[in-house]
Every structure is written in structure tokens, then in C-alpha cells.
């Protein structure tokens, strides 16, 4: 048998574990690769069921944007691992800065850098203070130039959904092949059609968690559990604080959870809610489907690809707190009368995104058949 190539994975930060981080950690585990990152919290990696043994920090970066991203870019730009590895997987949007010194390579893109590309106008309007706008605009101008320059050294691009593929073509003028992110489908199971709804997402403003809280304020007979970690930067702290302030009594927000407990919540919830603005893919939705649970999501971004129409829940063309509340009532009523109604279709849909499918396609792209 031929010797397995030595692989390195570059990922921006591993101090907060969400969907993109789970993809990088899954790649490392399945391909026996090392991960190079900046800020890194071994405990959070363990909580998600992965070993931190092969993760190396190339140096810490500040916690606040844009300094966090800026320093991350330069850490990877200055990194040079010589001929230590046979192939490099760039698994973070800022880590593509390391492409020039590290070849052959491929970039697994969850999206072009959202704050400088597709979410630029949104950030300028809703996130950046009025006096910061000129500085933000200048920073974005230079960042875009640097990002396009870095990408000249990226040899091939795989991406997480057709929505992301379109963003890459639009903003970066590059072709990308869609390879859906992995979900360890067999680690999820159906327990019961429980008495609470579940939502799993970072507490970021563009995830629109506040919509969920407002919807459940109008549904005192329903219960929602939000699993929502957040970063320490002031922007994210203030949104998390806002969510806690408007949270009604029938909603619980959990910021830290062990993987085994999260799987248990999926198994025993009634259904799942996902409201992110133009989500790249939505691993959390596939996890819910793998547990046999119906999903209510906004009809945009990756959710259109992860869900198989009405058999797996509801996609809402227009999403606001009232429409969300109505959707929750509709699905709840269907489950009351038929608890297993969605189970089979949801679990069948989830199988399309299993880890084995993902790793086979990554191996083909790297040239390990």
C-alpha cells in the first residue's frame, strides 16, 4: 500500500467551536492531519468530542475585530513550514494568506470573507458605528486587494454549497466545486418527540436569534432551548446581552455544552429552528435531520440544499417573528397527532451529508484514491 501523504490543515481560530471548526476537526481526525491555528482552546475542542493532540498554535491574536482578523492574516502570511507536509488544506477564510508558501494546496471554502464581501453593506448599515464607517471602508478596500492577491496562490477551491459557489464566482472570479460539509450522521439518534424546540447557533446578529426569542414570547405554551456560544468581542457581547435581556421565561439559553449533551438535546427535542441570514450551509440543520427532527428555517442560503422540502419541515420565504410563531404552531400540531411523521424523511435526507461521502470527495481532490 502506498504511504499516506502528510497533511496539514490551516484554520483561523479554534477558541470557539462552531460548524466551520467541526469541519476542520473532522478533516484532521479522518485524514490523520495536523491543524495549525491561532487562538486555541483545548477544552472547547474536547467538549465537541475531538482530541486537541495534533493542534498547534502559530501565535495568539487579539480578541476584537478587525485586529483579530488582521493579525490572523499576518500570522498565516508569515508562516513557513518548509517541506514538512505533502499537501495543505486551507480550511479558514483568513488562513488562505498562507497559500503562497504552502503548496500543493486546496481551499475548503465556507464562504469568501463575509465581512468584506457579501455582508459588507449589512455591517456598514447595522454593525459599524457612524464614526467608524470611513475607517471600515478603507480597511475593506485594502483587505479585498490582499484577499484577491492571496487567492492567486490557491490551486483549487472546494466549497460548502451552491450559494457559496455563486459568492466565490461573484466576488473572487474563481470556480469552485461543491462538496457538502460532513456530519457524523450515525452519532445522532431519535429519542422522542419531546416538549421543547431546539436552536443551535452562535449568538451573532446575522443569525437572527432575537427573532426566535420574540416568536416564543407569543407562544407561552411552547418551550425553546437555544445553545448559543458567543465570542468575547464587544460587538458579539452586546448582541448576546440583548438576547438575554429580551428572552421570555419559556426560553433557555445555554452557552457551554458537552457534545454528548447536545446530541441528547437533538434526540429529545420536538423540532429545530434555524434563522441565519443567507447561511453558508447549516451543519446544525443536518444534525437535527439526522436525529429525525423537522426543521423550520428561512428559505435562503444553504438551508435550501440541506432540506428536502415539506417532508423535512418548513422553509419560510419571508421570516419574521409572527411567521415563525405560526410555523412552530403548525409543526407542533402535526407532531401532536403523529409523533413520527417526519422521522424517516429527515434521517434519509441527512445520510446524503455523512462524513464518509465528504472524506471520499476530499481524498479525490487531494489525489488519494
Phi, psi and omega in degrees: 000143181287149182290136181292134179294152177277124185243142173237142178245132175256127177222139188312295186216150174229042179258355176214125189256114175235201184300314182297321180293322179296324176298313180298316181292324177293317176303313182298317182293313186286330183256006181052050184252159173268149176248134173247129183214184177256257179294137191210127179242102184302326183295319180293327177294316179297319181302329180273006174087021179242158177268135178273009190300323185254028179252129183236133177271135178264012178128145182283158177230160180299162183272343186260135171287152001274000184296325179301311181291319182300312180292324177299315178304313183287328175301313181287326179299322184270352182288140174214106183267009178060226182254031185291334184232158180269338183204146182238129176254116179268108188251008178228147184296323180279337183285353176296347176300339180271006187294323188299315183276351190233096181223154358292152183214164165216151177254121171268106191262123169277336175177153161303155184309112192293321184292338179257350181244262192289336179259013182300309181296320179299314180297318181297323184279318191247339190251314185279134177295154185304321183284344180272346189303314179300319180294318180299316181297318179295315180301314181296320179303311181290323180296320180297317177300313182296319181297316179295324179293315179301321185290343176298336181266359178273124189276321175215154182235127167251151181218167194273347180194167179291332175298317179291322177304317179293320177298318181296319177294317184292311188267329187247353179056042179232154175270144177222149178256135182281124170228110185298143180298159185271145169231132178283076191306321186287352177273356178255152182209161177269121177264292178203162171278091191284194185252018178220152173266157183233145174221130182232107178194153174298150178278075175249148182300322183284355172279347175056041178295330179301328176300318181296317182296318180293322179297318183283342172297327180276000182234066184300339179278352180252161180231144178231135171248122178255119172264106190217090172289160174215158181277168187274354180296146184307320181302316182283326178299318184291323178291319178299318179298317178301315180300317179294325181291322184266359183297122176284171185295336182270013176239135176242133177249124179247125182263335179233135179207143174285151181304316182298323179288325178295316179299322178296321177296315177303316185297328189247007178279168177277318180194180189233146181236132180223121187233015185299145179286116177046055182305139181301309180217296179102065178302324181301324179295317180294323177299318178296317178298320179297333176273006177076025185252138177291152184239137168251120184219161175286139185280071182201163175057212185296337181302329179296333182265331183281335182257148181252063176061208188294341181293339183244010179136218184224134171253124184262119181296317175242130183242122169215178187297328183286314180295323178295316179299318179297319180296319179299315179298319182297308182294320179303316181296320180295321180288325177303317184276335182213084188304329184260014187308317188262348192305305186298311182296321180296313183291326177295319179296320182297327183301334180295342186246021184293155181306319185300321179296314182298309185296322178300318181289323177294317178301319178298318181293323181284333182103017174258105181257000000 
